Amino acid sequence: MPNRVNAESISDDKRILKRKLMQGEISEKDIQALIKKLPDVSENAEEVRLDDDKK
């Protein structure tokens, strides 16, 4: 089995995380630890409305 990688050194790209998980380089626990470290930026979200009337 390849050497394990800690959560700080892995890329945040979900495609890379999935590949590393499938190859056994990281665990689900490592991914959950990385997710917990992400800041909550929900206050920066904006509502987007789509008008169906315009053609």
DSSP file (Angstrom, degrees, kcal/mol; ACC not computed):
  #  RESIDUE AA STRUCTURE BP1 BP2  ACC     N-H-->O    O-->H-N    N-H-->O    O-->H-N    TCO  KAPPA ALPHA  PHI   PSI    X-CA   Y-CA   Z-CA
    1    1 A M              0   0    0      0, 0.0     3,-0.1     0, 0.0    23,-0.1   0.000 360.0 360.0 360.0 139.3    0.0    0.0    0.0
    2    2 A P        -     0   0    0      0, 0.0     2,-0.0     0, 0.0     0, 0.0  -0.157 360.0 -81.1 -64.0 162.1    1.3    3.5   -0.8
    3    3 A N        -     0   0    0      1,-0.1     2,-0.2    23,-0.0     0, 0.0  -0.352  51.6-111.5 -61.6 143.4    2.4    5.9    1.9
    4    4 A R        -     0   0    0     -3,-0.1     2,-0.4     1,-0.0    22,-0.2  -0.484  26.2-143.7 -78.3 150.2   -0.5    7.7    3.5
    5    5 A V        -     0   0    0     20,-1.8     2,-0.1    -2,-0.2     5,-0.1  -0.930  14.3-124.3-115.9 136.3   -0.8   11.5    2.9
    6    6 A N    >   -     0   0    0     -2,-0.4     3,-1.1     1,-0.1     4,-0.4  -0.393  27.1-109.2 -78.7 162.3   -2.0   13.9    5.6
    7    7 A A  G >  S+     0   0    0      1,-0.3     3,-0.8     2,-0.2    -1,-0.1   0.783 113.2  60.9 -62.6 -30.1   -5.0   16.1    5.0
    8    8 A E  G 3  S+     0   0    0      1,-0.2    -1,-0.3     0, 0.0    -3,-0.0   0.783 104.2  48.4 -69.7 -25.5   -2.9   19.3    4.8
    9    9 A S  G <  S+     0   0    0     -3,-1.1     2,-0.3     2,-0.1    -1,-0.2   0.456  91.6  92.9 -98.5   0.7   -0.9   18.1    1.8
   10   10 A I  S <  S-     0   0    0     -3,-0.8     2,-0.1    -4,-0.4     7,-0.0  -0.648  79.7-106.3 -96.0 153.7   -3.7   16.9   -0.5
   11   11 A S        -     0   0    0     -2,-0.3    -1,-0.1     1,-0.1    -2,-0.1  -0.380  17.3-133.7 -71.7 152.0   -5.4   19.0   -3.1
   12   12 A D        +     0   0    0     -2,-0.1     2,-0.2     4,-0.1    -1,-0.1   0.548  69.7 117.8 -82.6  -8.1   -8.9   20.2   -2.5
   13   13 A D     >  -     0   0    0      1,-0.2     4,-2.4     2,-0.1     3,-0.4  -0.440  63.3-143.5 -64.4 124.3  -10.0   19.2   -6.0
   14   14 A K  H  > S+     0   0    0      1,-0.2     4,-2.2    -2,-0.2    -1,-0.2   0.782  97.8  57.4 -65.3 -26.0  -12.7   16.5   -5.5
   15   15 A R  H  > S+     0   0    0      2,-0.2     4,-2.0     1,-0.2    -1,-0.2   0.909 109.8  43.9 -68.8 -40.9  -11.5   14.5   -8.5
   16   16 A I  H  > S+     0   0    0     -3,-0.4     4,-2.7     2,-0.2     5,-0.2   0.905 113.1  51.9 -69.0 -41.4   -8.0   14.2   -7.1
   17   17 A L  H  X S+     0   0    0     -4,-2.4     4,-2.3     1,-0.2    -2,-0.2   0.912 109.7  49.5 -60.6 -42.2   -9.5   13.4   -3.6
   18   18 A K  H  X S+     0   0    0     -4,-2.2     4,-2.5     2,-0.2    -1,-0.2   0.921 111.7  48.3 -63.2 -43.9  -11.7   10.7   -5.2
   19   19 A R  H  X S+     0   0    0     -4,-2.0     4,-2.0     1,-0.2    -2,-0.2   0.926 112.4  48.1 -62.3 -45.2   -8.7    9.1   -7.0
   20   20 A K  H  <>S+     0   0    0     -4,-2.7     5,-2.3     1,-0.2     6,-1.1   0.867 111.5  51.3 -64.5 -35.8   -6.5    9.2   -3.9
   21   21 A L  H ><5S+     0   0    0     -4,-2.3     3,-0.9    -5,-0.2    -1,-0.2   0.922 110.5  48.0 -65.2 -44.4   -9.3    7.6   -1.9
   22   22 A M  H 3<5S+     0   0    0     -4,-2.5    -2,-0.2     1,-0.2    -1,-0.2   0.827 112.1  49.8 -66.3 -31.7   -9.8    4.8   -4.5
   23   23 A Q  T 3<5S-     0   0    0     -4,-2.0    -1,-0.2    -5,-0.2    -2,-0.2   0.507 114.5-116.7 -85.4  -4.6   -6.0    4.2   -4.5
   24   24 A G  T < 5S+     0   0    0     -3,-0.9    -3,-0.2    -4,-0.5    -2,-0.1   0.631  80.8 122.9  81.0  13.3   -5.8    4.0   -0.7
   25   25 A E  S   <S+     0   0    0     -5,-2.3   -20,-1.8    -6,-0.2     2,-0.3   0.774  80.3  19.0 -78.1 -26.2   -3.6    7.0   -0.4
   26   26 A I  S    S-     0   0    0     -6,-1.1     2,-0.2   -22,-0.2    -2,-0.2  -0.902  77.0-132.0-135.1 165.3   -6.1    8.8    1.9
   27   27 A S     >  -     0   0    0     -2,-0.3     4,-1.8     1,-0.1     3,-0.2  -0.709  29.6-108.0-113.3 167.9   -9.0    7.6    4.0
   28   28 A E  H  > S+     0   0    0     -2,-0.2     4,-2.4     1,-0.2     5,-0.2   0.855 122.2  58.4 -60.1 -34.5  -12.6    8.9    4.3
   29   29 A K  H  > S+     0   0    0      2,-0.2     4,-2.1     1,-0.2    -1,-0.2   0.886 103.1  52.0 -63.0 -39.7  -11.5   10.1    7.7
   30   30 A D  H  > S+     0   0    0      2,-0.2     4,-1.9     1,-0.2    -1,-0.2   0.908 110.1  48.7 -62.3 -42.3   -8.8   12.3    6.1
   31   31 A I  H  X S+     0   0    0     -4,-1.8     4,-2.5     1,-0.2    -2,-0.2   0.916 110.0  50.9 -65.5 -43.5  -11.4   13.8    3.7
   32   32 A Q  H  X S+     0   0    0     -4,-2.4     4,-2.0     1,-0.2    -1,-0.2   0.881 108.9  52.0 -62.4 -37.6  -13.8   14.6    6.6
   33   33 A A  H  X S+     0   0    0     -4,-2.1     4,-0.9     2,-0.2    -1,-0.2   0.893 109.9  49.1 -64.7 -39.6  -10.9   16.3    8.5
   34   34 A L  H >X S+     0   0    0     -4,-1.9     3,-0.6     1,-0.2     4,-0.6   0.910 109.6  51.6 -65.1 -42.7  -10.2   18.4    5.4
   35   35 A I  H >< S+     0   0    0     -4,-2.5     3,-1.1     1,-0.2    -2,-0.2   0.882 104.9  56.2 -62.6 -38.8  -13.9   19.3    5.0
   36   36 A K  H 3< S+     0   0    0     -4,-2.0    -1,-0.2     1,-0.2    -2,-0.2   0.780 103.3  56.1 -64.3 -26.1  -14.1   20.4    8.7
   37   37 A K  H << S+     0   0    0     -4,-0.9    -1,-0.2    -3,-0.6    -2,-0.2   0.618  83.5 105.3 -82.0 -12.9  -11.2   22.9    8.1
   38   38 A L  S << S-     0   0    0     -3,-1.1     2,-0.1    -4,-0.6    -3,-0.0  -0.450  75.8-117.2 -70.4 138.4  -13.0   24.6    5.2
   39   39 A P        -     0   0    0      0, 0.0     2,-0.8     0, 0.0    -1,-0.1  -0.414  22.6-114.6 -73.8 152.2  -14.3   28.1    6.1
   40   40 A D        +     0   0    0      1,-0.1     3,-0.2    -2,-0.1    -2,-0.0  -0.791  41.5 165.9 -86.1 110.8  -18.1   28.7    6.0
   41   41 A V    >   +     0   0    0     -2,-0.8     3,-2.0     1,-0.1     4,-0.2   0.024  33.4 121.1-113.6  25.2  -18.6   31.3    3.2
   42   42 A S  G >   +     0   0    0      1,-0.3     3,-1.5     2,-0.2    -1,-0.1   0.766  65.0  68.5 -62.5 -25.2  -22.3   30.9    2.9
   43   43 A E  G 3  S+     0   0    0      1,-0.3    -1,-0.3    -3,-0.2    -2,-0.1   0.673  93.1  60.6 -68.5 -14.2  -22.8   34.6    3.7
   44   44 A N  G <  S+     0   0    0     -3,-2.0    -1,-0.3     2,-0.1    -2,-0.2   0.501  81.6 111.3 -87.6  -5.1  -21.1   35.4    0.3
   45   45 A A    <   -     0   0    0     -3,-1.5     2,-0.4    -4,-0.2    -3,-0.0  -0.393  52.4-156.6 -72.8 146.2  -23.8   33.5   -1.7
   46   46 A E        -     0   0    0     -2,-0.1     2,-0.3     2,-0.0    -2,-0.1  -0.965  18.6-118.7-123.2 141.8  -26.2   35.5   -3.9
   47   47 A E        -     0   0    0     -2,-0.4     2,-0.5     1,-0.0     0, 0.0  -0.605  26.7-156.4 -77.5 136.6  -29.7   34.4   -5.0
   48   48 A V        -     0   0    0     -2,-0.3     2,-0.4     2,-0.0    -1,-0.0  -0.965   4.9-163.1-117.3 126.2  -30.0   34.1   -8.8
   49   49 A R        -     0   0    0     -2,-0.5     2,-0.5     2,-0.0    -2,-0.0  -0.906   5.7-152.3-110.5 136.8  -33.4   34.4  -10.4
   50   50 A L        -     0   0    0     -2,-0.4     2,-0.6     2,-0.0    -2,-0.0  -0.929  10.8-143.4-107.6 126.2  -34.1   33.2  -13.9
   51   51 A D        -     0   0    0     -2,-0.5     3,-0.3     1,-0.1    -2,-0.0  -0.792  11.7-170.5 -91.0 121.3  -36.9   35.0  -15.8
   52   52 A D  S    S+     0   0    0     -2,-0.6    -1,-0.1     1,-0.2    -2,-0.0   0.633  78.3  72.7 -81.3 -14.7  -38.8   32.6  -18.1
   53   53 A D  S    S+     0   0    0      2,-0.0     2,-0.3     0, 0.0    -1,-0.2   0.779  78.2  86.2 -73.4 -27.4  -40.7   35.5  -19.7
   54   54 A K              0   0    0     -3,-0.3     0, 0.0     1,-0.1     0, 0.0  -0.574 360.0 360.0 -79.9 134.1  -37.7   36.8  -21.7
   55   55 A K              0   0    0     -2,-0.3    -1,-0.1     0, 0.0    -2,-0.0   0.341 360.0 360.0-125.3 360.0  -37.1   35.1  -25.1
